[in-house]
Amino acid sequence: MSKKNLKVLIIVIAVFVALGLFGALSDSEPKSAEAPVEVAAEAVQPIEQKYVLPDQDVFLNYVKEQFYLMTDSGALDLDTILIDPVEIEVRKYELNSTGTPDISLTAYVKEMELGLQGREITSAIVLITLKWLIEQGFEPQKEWIMPICSIMRRESGVTGQDMVRVFGRSIYDFNTDSIDWSPAR
């Protein structure tokens, strides 16, 4: 190897060594130990609830009252196959981890034929729930709130155990700002 090539090789090696030392020195600078502690402290802070749900009984009474007003006024015309009024129950009524309502209801009927009645009943209850949520200051579409109402009939199974026959459910779709019906399969 010539002296000229040897000098170039030594210069190249020196440059790499210098870059390596510079990189090692910049990595070894002391870092603040406070930043991770602050981040950790922020992570464990409880999320301040934006809303508070009124009492579940107040909500359920509102839904029942509005539903029966709809049927009494003729705005919701139910077939005579419904021997007894619809019985409405709350399955879930709470604020989820993001602070928005998670609401599920069930409408029980004594008798019903499959078809539009289930859709009409559950859609009316979901619509009443949406009205309630808006009155409480929520924005169902913007906050991705999806109230659900299922419709069922209580009956006994072949072994005599209490069972339910599910006819379907309606759910608010915030993407389309509409109420979707899904019949039972």
HELIX and SHEET records of a PDB file:
HELIX    1   1 LYS A    3  ASP A   27  1                                  25    
HELIX    2   2 GLU A   34  VAL A   44  1                                  11    
HELIX    3   3 GLN A   56  SER A   73  1                                  18    
HELIX    4   4 LEU A  116  GLU A  135  1                                  20    
SHEET    1   A 5 GLU A  87  LEU A  95  0                                        
SHEET    2   A 5 PRO A 101  TYR A 108 -1                                        
SHEET    3   A 5 ILE A 148  SER A 156  1                                        
SHEET    4   A 5 ASP A 162  ASP A 173 -1                                        
SHEET    5   A 5 SER A 178  PRO A 183 -1                                        
END                                                                             
